[in-house]
Amino acid sequence: MGEAAMTQGKTLPVIHKVDTNKCTGCGVCVEQCPQQIMELYAFGSKKKARCKDLDLCVACLYCQKMCPEVAVTVEMPGVKLW
């Protein structure tokens, strides 16, 4: 669980999920991540996305918002993001 997301000066845990059934490995989330922590990795014979360093995630939600397959979910337990 990452701990870099800040809300009113408090560090909050971040949960980053990628649905491997939906992810096509297009790389949009990798391109859009301002922290450069999204990556594509070998998943069998395909490529899938994942967050490689949750501690650097600032929960900007770019990866979630930009994913054309709606495969990425960013959660902060106890915090309503929208």
URCORRA-V918296 format. One record per pair of residues at least 24 apart in sequence whose C-alpha atoms are under 7 Angstrom apart, sorted by sequence separation. I is the first residue (numbers start at 1). J is the second residue. D is the distance in whole Angstrom. If there is no record, write none. Layout:
# URCORRA-V918296
I&J&D  I&J&D
This chain:
# URCORRA-V918296
24&48&6  25&49&6  23&48&6  23&49&7  20&48&7  33&62&6  32&62&6  33&63&6  18&49&7  32&63&6  18&50&6  29&63&4  16&51&7  29&66&6  28&66&7  29&67&6  28&67&6  23&69&6  22&69&6  23&71&5  22&71&5  4&55&5  2&54&4  3&55&5  4&56&5  5&57&6  6&58&7  19&71&5  1&54&6  2&55&4  4&57&6  5&58&4  18&71&5  19&72&7  2&56&7  4&58&6  5&59&6  18&72&5  2&57&7  17&72&6  18&73&6  17&73&5  16&73&6  17&74&6  16&74&5  15&74&6  16&75&6  14&74&7  15&75&5  14&75&6  15&76&6  14&76&5  13&76&6  12&76&7
